[in-house]
Amino acid sequence: MSVLLTLLITLCATVAILNIGRFTRRALFSLSHLEYVNRQLIFQALLFVVAMLVLGGVYLLNAPNLSQLFTPGNISAPAGEVFWLGIAEGESWFGVGASFTFFITLVTSAFIYLKYRKSVGRMAQAVPYIAWILLFALTNSFSEEMIYRMGVIVPLYGSFDRNFILLFSAVAFGVPHLRGMPNGVVGAFMAGFLGWLLAKSVVETGGIFWAWWIHFLQDVVIFSAFVLSEVNKSSDRQSQECDSSVSG
């Protein structure tokens, strides 16, 4: 029953996330001259609501687990061995987390660069939007961690095999990225691996710190690319409008 309820919660949350875009096609207010920022504010607010509903659901399913795991946890707890990743049995999660923070962010940056290198323009153009980028990365990473880590682990923790929980989180996080970012089959695989690793960190450290921190940094990279791409598009539109007015 716990598995079915967990599947239902994550499935409903995913369907809701994939349809939030319908409400953000047109900004309802203007806090920034960049329309993408105004639309993203609406998206993040609605995503946060979905995350809070998920937390409410898992609280009803297993309140003790939620209170135990919804903490930073022991960031130096011993890690379980994963020989193909070079993680030794008992190795400190402080070192493991720091290493994966660097390498995963490097891989994400490379993927995003290859996808957006023709449209992002110069990095200096992101400077006026740094606060927005950090805000979106913070809210998006928090909400998704509540949905795909807390929403999966809390109902199952202590009742099911650890490897099953990690796989569940990997699939739940990876499949939606067929349409997310990173996207496509490669993006879904990357997200699935990340979902597995972040779930492993939660289970082994007893908290959310490493999962949120690593996720947050990936979102900083992704939202930077999104904002730069939108800035570049906006500049192109303004140039075209100027050219049209001159020729007219």
N, C-alpha and C positions, 0 to 999 in steps of 0.2 A: 504493500500500500504506500509506503514512504517513497518508493521509486516512482510510482505512478503519479503521486502528488508533486514530487520534485519535477518530473518531466512536464506535468501540466503547468506548473508555475513558470518554468523557464521557457516553455513553448509560448504561453500567453504573453510573457514579457517580450520575447523576440518578435512576435507578430506585431505587438504594439510599437516596438522600436522601429520596425521596418515601415510602419504606416505613419509615424510621426511626421515624416517629410511632407505629407499632404497639408499639414497645418503651418508649414514654414516656407511655402513657396513665395509668399509675399509678406514682407515685414509689416507688423502692426504698429510699430513705433520706430523712432529714429534716434538712437543714442550714439550712433557713429555714422559718418558719411559713407562708410563701406557697407553696402546692403547685406553682404554675407554675415557680418558681425551681428546685425540686427536679427537676421533669420536664425542664426546659431544660438542667440540668447533664448529665443522661444523654444528651439529644439532641446537645449540643455535643461530648461525649466521643466518641460514635459518628460524628459528622460529621468530627471530627479524624482518626479511624481511616480513614475513606473518603479524606480528603485525602492522608494518608500513603501509602495504596495507590496513588493516582493519581500522586503524586510518584515512587514506586518504579517505576511503569510507564513514565513519561516519561523517567526516568533511563536505563532500559534501551533506550529508543528513541533518545535523543539526549543523552547525558551532557554533552558540551561546551556545548550550548545551555542546558541547565539551570544549569550553573555560571556561565554568562555572564549569564543573565537573573534568576537567583534572588539578586539584590542590590538595593540601593536604586536603583542606576543614577545617571545624571547628571540631577538634578532641574531643571537649567537648560538642558537640551539644546534645540536648535532644533526647533520643531514644523513639521509639514507643513501647507500651506495648506488650510483648509476655509472657503471664502468665506461659505457660508450660516450658519456659526457665528461668523463674524467673526475667525477665526484667520488671521493673515497668515503668509506663508512666512517661516520663520526666526525667528518670534517665540519668545521664551524660554518653555519649559515651566513655569518658575517663575511667570510671570504667568498663563499659560493654566491651570495647575493651581489656582492660588489663586482665579481667577475662577470656574472650574467648581465648585470646592469650595463657594463661597458660593451660587451660583445653583442647583446641583443639590440642595444641602441645603435650600434655601428651597422648591423645588418638592416635594421629598419631604415636608417638614414640612406644606405646604399640603394635599397629598394625604392624609396620615395624619390631619391634623386634621379634614378633612371626613368621613373615614370613621369616626373614633372620637370625635368631639366630644361625643356623647351618653353615652359610657361611660367616659371616662378620668378624670373628676373633676378635682380640683385638682392642679396641677403639684407643689405642696409635698408631696403624698403620695408622690412618687417619691424624695424625699431619702433615706429609710432604705435604699433599694435601688440607690443610685447605683453602688456597687461591683459589684453583680451586673450591672447594665445595661452598664457599661463592660467587664466581663469577657466577657459574651456577645457584645457588639459586636466585641470584639477577636478572640475565637476564631472567630466566624461569618464575619467578613470575611476573616480569614486563610485559613480552610479553603476558602471559596468562591473566593477568588483563586487558590489552588493548583489547584483543580479546573477552573475556567472560564477562567483566564488561562494559568497554567503548563501545565495539561493540554491546552490547545489550541495555544498559541503555540510551546512548546518543540519538539514533534515536527515542526512545519511551518516554523518560522523558517529563512529562508535557502534554502528549497527551493520555496516557493510565493509567488505574488504577495501583497504586503502587504494589498491590499484584500480578497483572498479570506480571509486569516487574520482580519482584523477582522470581516468578515461572519460567519464561522464562529463566532467568539466571541460576537457579538451574538445569533445565533440560539440557540446553546447555552445562553446565560444568560437569554434572553428567554422561550423556550417554557416552561420549568419554572415561571415566575412566573404562568402562568395559574392555578396553584394555590398560589402562594407569597404573598409580601408585598413590594411592592405586587402585587395580584392582578388577575385578569380581563384583558380585552383591553387596557385602558388600562395596567394594571400591567405586562403582558408587553411592551408597546411601550416603556414607560419603562425597564424593565430591559434590553431589547434595545439601546436607545440607550446606556445606561450601559455595557453590556458592550462595545459598539463603541468608546466613548470610552476606557474603561480599557485595552482591548487596544491602542489607538493609543498611549496613554501608555507602555505597556510596550515596544512596538516602537521608539518614537522616543527614549525615554530609556535604553533598554537595561537597565531594571530595574523593580521592582515598587512603588516608593515611592508614586507618585501614585495608582496603581490601588488599593493597599491603603488609603491615607489617605482618599480620597474614599469608598470603600466603607465604611470604618469609621464615618465620620460619619453615613452614611445608616442604618447599623445602630443607632447610638446613638439616633437619632430613632425608629426602628421599635420597638426593644426598650423604650424609654421608654413608648411608647403601649401595648405589650403588657402591661407591668408595671402601669401605671396602670389599665388595663382590668380586670386580674385583682384588683387591690387593691379596686377599686370593687365587683366581683362578690362578693368575700369579705365586704366590709362589708355588702352587701345581704343575704347569706345569714345573717350573724350577727344582723342586725336582725330578719329573719324568724323566726329561732330564738328570739330574746328575746320577740318578740310572741306566738309560739306558747306559750312557757312561761308567760307572764303570763296569757294567755286560758285556758290549761289549768288 
